[in-house]
């Protein structure tokens, strides 16, 4: 009798050990699953951050390209001897006269409004006007943008030397602004807007540019 009881006890011991191993294995499996999910989430977050940074950089470069393109347009137009670079003239039909007393609504929106404005300003398609930046091009090695960049030109008025007349940034005459200026040179403010591959990132950049008025 005693021999059989000992044998039975010896036979039941391994079964208890196998149950403990199963529980430990399940615990390790859960831990590995948690680590895997955490690593995947971290990797996805890094990918989204990289995509957002790329989108912001594309928007920045898009706006800068439109800004330099508008400056080039003014410089090229004013380099001609017979140039008449004035708002409303043939080469600047899309220009706005700056008037602090009566701001132009579309100009204010273009400079300050968040989000993309599809119709305000002038669309920029490179210096030759023949490139659509919304289409991928192997030759240009550019990624497709959500929209072509746009720019807006304001005529801030004629250039005035220091100490002559009061500050006068518009092309509108004022009784407070006496004193000779330089009517052949006008100061223009250029505002450009650009987006990246999506409209989530919008960049607005500005510069001032002096060009011959007539």
Phi and psi restraints in degrees (value plus and minus 20) as a CYANA .aco file:
   2 UNK   PHI     -83.5   -43.5
   2 UNK   PSI     -54.9   -14.9
   3 UNK   PHI     -86.4   -46.4
   3 UNK   PSI     -61.0   -21.0
   4 UNK   PHI     -87.0   -47.0
   4 UNK   PSI     -58.3   -18.3
   5 UNK   PHI     -86.0   -46.0
   5 UNK   PSI     -60.4   -20.4
   6 UNK   PHI     -84.1   -44.1
   6 UNK   PSI     -61.5   -21.5
   7 UNK   PHI     -83.8   -43.8
   7 UNK   PSI     -59.2   -19.2
   8 UNK   PHI     -85.5   -45.5
   8 UNK   PSI     -59.7   -19.7
   9 UNK   PHI     -84.7   -44.7
   9 UNK   PSI     -59.8   -19.8
  10 UNK   PHI     -85.7   -45.7
  10 UNK   PSI     -50.8   -10.8
  11 UNK   PHI     -95.7   -55.7
  11 UNK   PSI     -50.2   -10.2
  12 UNK   PHI    -102.4   -62.4
  12 UNK   PSI     -39.8     0.2
  13 UNK   PHI     -82.8   -42.8
  13 UNK   PSI     -66.6   -26.6
  14 UNK   PHI     -80.6   -40.6
  14 UNK   PSI     -52.5   -12.5
  15 UNK   PHI     -83.2   -43.2
  15 UNK   PSI     -60.3   -20.3
  16 UNK   PHI     -85.0   -45.0
  16 UNK   PSI     -59.0   -19.0
  17 UNK   PHI     -86.1   -46.1
  17 UNK   PSI     -58.0   -18.0
  18 UNK   PHI     -84.8   -44.8
  18 UNK   PSI     -55.1   -15.1
  19 UNK   PHI     -85.1   -45.1
  19 UNK   PSI     -59.5   -19.5
  20 UNK   PHI     -85.9   -45.9
  20 UNK   PSI     -61.0   -21.0
  21 UNK   PHI     -81.3   -41.3
  21 UNK   PSI     -59.3   -19.3
  22 UNK   PHI     -84.0   -44.0
  22 UNK   PSI     -62.7   -22.7
  23 UNK   PHI     -83.8   -43.8
  23 UNK   PSI     -63.4   -23.4
  24 UNK   PHI     -83.7   -43.7
  24 UNK   PSI     -60.1   -20.1
  25 UNK   PHI     -83.5   -43.5
  25 UNK   PSI     -60.2   -20.2
  26 UNK   PHI     -85.6   -45.6
  26 UNK   PSI     -58.0   -18.0
  27 UNK   PHI     -83.3   -43.3
  27 UNK   PSI     -66.0   -26.0
  28 UNK   PHI     -84.3   -44.3
  28 UNK   PSI     -55.8   -15.8
  29 UNK   PHI     -85.1   -45.1
  29 UNK   PSI     -61.2   -21.2
  30 UNK   PHI     -83.6   -43.6
  30 UNK   PSI     -62.4   -22.4
  31 UNK   PHI     -82.8   -42.8
  31 UNK   PSI     -62.3   -22.3
  32 UNK   PHI     -85.5   -45.5
  32 UNK   PSI     -56.6   -16.6
  33 UNK   PHI     -84.4   -44.4
  33 UNK   PSI     -63.0   -23.0
  34 UNK   PHI     -83.3   -43.3
  34 UNK   PSI     -63.3   -23.3
  35 UNK   PHI     -82.2   -42.2
  35 UNK   PSI     -59.9   -19.9
  36 UNK   PHI     -85.4   -45.4
  36 UNK   PSI     -62.9   -22.9
  37 UNK   PHI     -84.6   -44.6
  37 UNK   PSI     -61.4   -21.4
  38 UNK   PHI     -82.9   -42.9
  38 UNK   PSI     -62.6   -22.6
  39 UNK   PHI     -85.3   -45.3
  39 UNK   PSI     -60.4   -20.4
  40 UNK   PHI     -86.2   -46.2
  40 UNK   PSI     -60.8   -20.8
  41 UNK   PHI     -84.2   -44.2
  41 UNK   PSI     -62.3   -22.3
  42 UNK   PHI     -84.0   -44.0
  42 UNK   PSI     -61.5   -21.5
  43 UNK   PHI     -84.9   -44.9
  43 UNK   PSI     -60.4   -20.4
  44 UNK   PHI     -86.1   -46.1
  44 UNK   PSI     -58.6   -18.6
  45 UNK   PHI     -84.6   -44.6
  45 UNK   PSI     -62.7   -22.7
  46 UNK   PHI     -82.7   -42.7
  46 UNK   PSI     -58.6   -18.6
  47 UNK   PHI     -85.7   -45.7
  47 UNK   PSI     -60.7   -20.7
  48 UNK   PHI     -87.1   -47.1
  48 UNK   PSI     -59.3   -19.3
  49 UNK   PHI     -83.9   -43.9
  49 UNK   PSI     -61.4   -21.4
  50 UNK   PHI     -85.1   -45.1
  50 UNK   PSI     -59.4   -19.4
  51 UNK   PHI     -86.2   -46.2
  51 UNK   PSI     -59.1   -19.1
  52 UNK   PHI     -85.8   -45.8
  52 UNK   PSI     -59.6   -19.6
  53 UNK   PHI     -85.2   -45.2
  53 UNK   PSI     -61.3   -21.3
  54 UNK   PHI     -83.9   -43.9
  54 UNK   PSI     -61.4   -21.4
  55 UNK   PHI     -83.0   -43.0
  55 UNK   PSI     -61.6   -21.6
  56 UNK   PHI     -86.3   -46.3
  56 UNK   PSI     -59.2   -19.2
  57 UNK   PHI     -87.2   -47.2
  57 UNK   PSI     -58.1   -18.1
  58 UNK   PHI     -83.1   -43.1
  58 UNK   PSI     -62.0   -22.0
  59 UNK   PHI     -83.2   -43.2
  59 UNK   PSI     -61.0   -21.0
  60 UNK   PHI     -83.3   -43.3
  60 UNK   PSI     -67.4   -27.4
  61 UNK   PHI     -86.7   -46.7
  61 UNK   PSI     -55.1   -15.1
  62 UNK   PHI     -83.6   -43.6
  62 UNK   PSI     -66.4   -26.4
  63 UNK   PHI     -85.3   -45.3
  63 UNK   PSI     -60.6   -20.6
  64 UNK   PHI     -83.8   -43.8
  64 UNK   PSI     -58.7   -18.7
  65 UNK   PHI     -83.1   -43.1
  65 UNK   PSI     -63.2   -23.2
  66 UNK   PHI     -85.8   -45.8
  66 UNK   PSI     -58.2   -18.2
  67 UNK   PHI     -82.2   -42.2
  67 UNK   PSI     -68.7   -28.7
  68 UNK   PHI     -86.9   -46.9
  68 UNK   PSI     -52.3   -12.3
  69 UNK   PHI     -85.7   -45.7
  69 UNK   PSI     -58.9   -18.9
  70 UNK   PHI     -88.6   -48.6
  70 UNK   PSI     -58.4   -18.4
  71 UNK   PHI     -83.2   -43.2
  71 UNK   PSI     -62.6   -22.6
  72 UNK   PHI     -81.9   -41.9
  72 UNK   PSI     -58.9   -18.9
  73 UNK   PHI     -82.5   -42.5
  73 UNK   PSI     -65.5   -25.5
  74 UNK   PHI     -84.5   -44.5
  74 UNK   PSI     -63.9   -23.9
  75 UNK   PHI     -83.5   -43.5
  75 UNK   PSI     -64.2   -24.2
  76 UNK   PHI     -86.1   -46.1
  76 UNK   PSI     -60.0   -20.0
  77 UNK   PHI     -88.5   -48.5
  77 UNK   PSI     -57.8   -17.8
  78 UNK   PHI    -102.1   -62.1
  78 UNK   PSI     -29.7    10.3
  79 UNK   PHI     -96.4   -56.4
  79 UNK   PSI     -35.9     4.1
  80 UNK   PHI     -95.7   -55.7
  80 UNK   PSI     124.0   164.0
  81 UNK   PHI     -84.2   -44.2
  81 UNK   PSI     -58.8   -18.8
  82 UNK   PHI    -115.6   -75.6
  82 UNK   PSI       0.3    40.3
  83 UNK   PHI     -88.1   -48.1
  83 UNK   PSI     122.9   162.9
  84 UNK   PHI    -146.7  -106.7
  84 UNK   PSI      56.4    96.4
  85 UNK   PHI    -106.3   -66.3
  85 UNK   PSI      68.4   108.4
  86 UNK   PHI    -156.9  -116.9
  86 UNK   PSI     132.1   172.1
  87 UNK   PHI     -80.7   -40.7
  87 UNK   PSI     109.6   149.6
  88 UNK   PHI      73.8   113.8
  88 UNK   PSI     -33.7     6.3
  89 UNK   PHI     -94.4   -54.4
  89 UNK   PSI     155.6   195.6
  90 UNK   PHI     -79.2   -39.2
  90 UNK   PSI     -60.1   -20.1
  91 UNK   PHI    -105.9   -65.9
  91 UNK   PSI     -29.9    10.1
  92 UNK   PHI    -155.2  -115.2
  92 UNK   PSI      35.4    75.4
  93 UNK   PHI     -92.1   -52.1
  93 UNK   PSI     -39.8     0.2
  94 UNK   PHI    -121.9   -81.9
  94 UNK   PSI       4.3    44.3
  95 UNK   PHI    -117.0   -77.0
  95 UNK   PSI     135.4   175.4
  96 UNK   PHI    -142.4  -102.4
  96 UNK   PSI     119.1   159.1
  97 UNK   PHI    -102.7   -62.7
  97 UNK   PSI     109.0   149.0
  98 UNK   PHI    -100.9   -60.9
  98 UNK   PSI     108.6   148.6
  99 UNK   PHI    -158.8  -118.8
  99 UNK   PSI      89.3   129.3
 100 UNK   PHI     -83.9   -43.9
 100 UNK   PSI     -44.8    -4.8
 101 UNK   PHI     -96.3   -56.3
 101 UNK   PSI     -52.6   -12.6
 102 UNK   PHI    -152.2  -112.2
 102 UNK   PSI      63.2   103.2
 103 UNK   PHI     -85.4   -45.4
 103 UNK   PSI     123.2   163.2
 104 UNK   PHI    -100.9   -60.9
 104 UNK   PSI     107.2   147.2
 105 UNK   PHI     -80.3   -40.3
 105 UNK   PSI     -63.9   -23.9
 106 UNK   PHI     -85.4   -45.4
 106 UNK   PSI     -53.7   -13.7
 107 UNK   PHI     -88.5   -48.5
 107 UNK   PSI     -64.2   -24.2
 108 UNK   PHI     -80.9   -40.9
 108 UNK   PSI     -63.7   -23.7
 109 UNK   PHI     -83.9   -43.9
 109 UNK   PSI     -62.6   -22.6
 110 UNK   PHI     -83.4   -43.4
 110 UNK   PSI     -54.5   -14.5
 111 UNK   PHI    -105.0   -65.0
 111 UNK   PSI     -48.2    -8.2
 112 UNK   PHI    -140.8  -100.8
 112 UNK   PSI     -42.5    -2.5
 113 UNK   PHI     -91.5   -51.5
 113 UNK   PSI     118.9   158.9
 114 UNK   PHI     -98.8   -58.8
 114 UNK   PSI     134.6   174.6
 115 UNK   PHI      65.5   105.5
 115 UNK   PSI     157.7   197.7
 116 UNK   PHI    -111.6   -71.6
 116 UNK   PSI     120.2   160.2
 117 UNK   PHI    -129.9   -89.9
 117 UNK   PSI      88.6   128.6
 118 UNK   PHI     -93.5   -53.5
 118 UNK   PSI     -40.9    -0.9
 119 UNK   PHI    -139.8   -99.8
 119 UNK   PSI     -35.9     4.1
 120 UNK   PHI     -95.6   -55.6
 120 UNK   PSI     128.8   168.8
 121 UNK   PHI      56.5    96.5
 121 UNK   PSI    -188.9  -148.9
 122 UNK   PHI    -133.6   -93.6
 122 UNK   PSI     111.7   151.7
 123 UNK   PHI     -91.8   -51.8
 123 UNK   PSI     117.4   157.4
 124 UNK   PHI    -125.2   -85.2
 124 UNK   PSI     104.5   144.5
 125 UNK   PHI    -147.3  -107.3
 125 UNK   PSI      26.9    66.9
 126 UNK   PHI      54.3    94.3
 126 UNK   PSI     151.5   191.5
 127 UNK   PHI     -84.8   -44.8
 127 UNK   PSI     -48.9    -8.9
 128 UNK   PHI    -111.8   -71.8
 128 UNK   PSI     -24.3    15.7
 129 UNK   PHI      50.8    90.8
 129 UNK   PSI      -7.0    33.0
 130 UNK   PHI    -134.4   -94.4
 130 UNK   PSI      -2.6    37.4
 131 UNK   PHI    -138.7   -98.7
 131 UNK   PSI     108.5   148.5
 132 UNK   PHI    -121.9   -81.9
 132 UNK   PSI      87.2   127.2
 133 UNK   PHI     -94.9   -54.9
 133 UNK   PSI     -25.1    14.9
 134 UNK   PHI    -103.3   -63.3
 134 UNK   PSI     -25.8    14.2
 135 UNK   PHI    -130.8   -90.8
 135 UNK   PSI     115.6   155.6
 136 UNK   PHI     -89.6   -49.6
 136 UNK   PSI     122.9   162.9
 137 UNK   PHI    -158.2  -118.2
 137 UNK   PSI     103.1   143.1
 138 UNK   PHI     -87.0   -47.0
 138 UNK   PSI     -55.0   -15.0
 139 UNK   PHI     -88.1   -48.1
 139 UNK   PSI     -59.7   -19.7
 140 UNK   PHI    -107.0   -67.0
 140 UNK   PSI     -34.4     5.6
 141 UNK   PHI      34.2    74.2
 141 UNK   PSI      23.2    63.2
 142 UNK   PHI    -134.3   -94.3
 142 UNK   PSI     125.2   165.2
 143 UNK   PHI    -103.2   -63.2
 143 UNK   PSI     132.8   172.8
 144 UNK   PHI     -90.3   -50.3
 144 UNK   PSI     108.0   148.0
 145 UNK   PHI    -109.9   -69.9
 145 UNK   PSI     138.1   178.1
 146 UNK   PHI     -86.8   -46.8
 146 UNK   PSI     -56.6   -16.6
 147 UNK   PHI    -166.3  -126.3
 147 UNK   PSI     133.1   173.1
 148 UNK   PHI     -88.3   -48.3
 148 UNK   PSI     123.9   163.9
 149 UNK   PHI     -85.4   -45.4
 149 UNK   PSI     139.3   179.3
 150 UNK   PHI    -153.3  -113.3
 150 UNK   PSI     131.8   171.8
 151 UNK   PHI    -156.6  -116.6
 151 UNK   PSI     140.9   180.9
 152 UNK   PHI    -158.6  -118.6
 152 UNK   PSI     115.2   155.2
 153 UNK   PHI    -133.2   -93.2
 153 UNK   PSI     110.9   150.9
 154 UNK   PHI    -138.8   -98.8
 154 UNK   PSI     118.4   158.4
 155 UNK   PHI    -111.2   -71.2
 155 UNK   PSI      90.4   130.4
 156 UNK   PHI    -103.8   -63.8
 156 UNK   PSI     -22.3    17.7
 157 UNK   PHI      90.2   130.2
 157 UNK   PSI     159.9   199.9
 158 UNK   PHI     -94.1   -54.1
 158 UNK   PSI     132.1   172.1
 159 UNK   PHI     -93.0   -53.0
 159 UNK   PSI     114.9   154.9
 160 UNK   PHI    -143.4  -103.4
 160 UNK   PSI     115.6   155.6
 161 UNK   PHI     -91.4   -51.4
 161 UNK   PSI     140.0   180.0
 162 UNK   PHI     -79.8   -39.8
 162 UNK   PSI     116.0   156.0
 163 UNK   PHI      63.9   103.9
 163 UNK   PSI     -18.1    21.9
 164 UNK   PHI    -128.1   -88.1
 164 UNK   PSI      91.8   131.8
 165 UNK   PHI      48.6    88.6
 165 UNK   PSI     158.1   198.1
 166 UNK   PHI    -109.6   -69.6
 166 UNK   PSI     150.5   190.5
 167 UNK   PHI     -80.6   -40.6
 167 UNK   PSI     108.0   148.0
 168 UNK   PHI    -163.5  -123.5
 168 UNK   PSI      82.5   122.5
 169 UNK   PHI    -123.5   -83.5
 169 UNK   PSI     -23.9    16.1
 170 UNK   PHI    -126.4   -86.4
 170 UNK   PSI     146.7   186.7
 171 UNK   PHI    -107.1   -67.1
 171 UNK   PSI     -13.3    26.7
 172 UNK   PHI    -109.7   -69.7
 172 UNK   PSI     114.7   154.7
 173 UNK   PHI     -91.2   -51.2
 173 UNK   PSI     130.0   170.0
 174 UNK   PHI    -166.1  -126.1
 174 UNK   PSI     122.6   162.6
 175 UNK   PHI     -86.3   -46.3
 175 UNK   PSI     -43.9    -3.9
 176 UNK   PHI     -97.2   -57.2
 176 UNK   PSI     -32.0     8.0
 177 UNK   PHI    -125.8   -85.8
 177 UNK   PSI      62.4   102.4
 178 UNK   PHI    -124.8   -84.8
 178 UNK   PSI     142.6   182.6
 179 UNK   PHI      88.3   128.3
 179 UNK   PSI     122.1   162.1
 180 UNK   PHI     -94.4   -54.4
 180 UNK   PSI     120.8   160.8
 181 UNK   PHI    -136.6   -96.6
 181 UNK   PSI    -179.0  -139.0
 182 UNK   PHI    -137.9   -97.9
 182 UNK   PSI      69.8   109.8
 183 UNK   PHI     -84.8   -44.8
 183 UNK   PSI     -35.3     4.7
 184 UNK   PHI    -103.9   -63.9
 184 UNK   PSI     -29.4    10.6
 185 UNK   PHI    -145.5  -105.5
 185 UNK   PSI     104.6   144.6
 186 UNK   PHI    -136.8   -96.8
 186 UNK   PSI     131.3   171.3
 187 UNK   PHI    -120.3   -80.3
 187 UNK   PSI     108.6   148.6
 188 UNK   PHI    -135.5   -95.5
 188 UNK   PSI     119.8   159.8
 189 UNK   PHI    -124.8   -84.8
 189 UNK   PSI     106.9   146.9
 190 UNK   PHI    -132.3   -92.3
 190 UNK   PSI     107.2   147.2
 191 UNK   PHI    -138.8   -98.8
 191 UNK   PSI     109.7   149.7
 192 UNK   PHI    -147.1  -107.1
 192 UNK   PSI     124.2   164.2
 193 UNK   PHI    -146.0  -106.0
 193 UNK   PSI     121.5   161.5
 194 UNK   PHI    -166.1  -126.1
 194 UNK   PSI     136.3   176.3
 195 UNK   PHI    -148.8  -108.8
 195 UNK   PSI     145.4   185.4
 196 UNK   PHI    -112.9   -72.9
 196 UNK   PSI    -160.3  -120.3
 197 UNK   PHI     -89.9   -49.9
 197 UNK   PSI     -36.1     3.9
 198 UNK   PHI    -159.9  -119.9
 198 UNK   PSI     151.5   191.5
 199 UNK   PHI    -104.9   -64.9
 199 UNK   PSI     -13.0    27.0
 200 UNK   PHI     -87.8   -47.8
 200 UNK   PSI     -46.2    -6.2
 201 UNK   PHI    -140.7  -100.7
 201 UNK   PSI      99.1   139.1
 202 UNK   PHI    -140.9  -100.9
 202 UNK   PSI     111.7   151.7
 203 UNK   PHI    -140.3  -100.3
 203 UNK   PSI     117.3   157.3
 204 UNK   PHI    -143.4  -103.4
 204 UNK   PSI     105.1   145.1
 205 UNK   PHI    -148.3  -108.3
 205 UNK   PSI     133.2   173.2
 206 UNK   PHI    -158.2  -118.2
 206 UNK   PSI     136.6   176.6
 207 UNK   PHI    -175.1  -135.1
 207 UNK   PSI     142.7   182.7
 208 UNK   PHI    -134.3   -94.3
 208 UNK   PSI     126.5   166.5
 209 UNK   PHI    -162.6  -122.6
 209 UNK   PSI     108.8   148.8
 210 UNK   PHI    -113.7   -73.7
 210 UNK   PSI     107.2   147.2
 211 UNK   PHI    -160.4  -120.4
 211 UNK   PSI     133.3   173.3
 212 UNK   PHI     -84.1   -44.1
 212 UNK   PSI     109.3   149.3
 213 UNK   PHI    -103.5   -63.5
 213 UNK   PSI     -54.6   -14.6
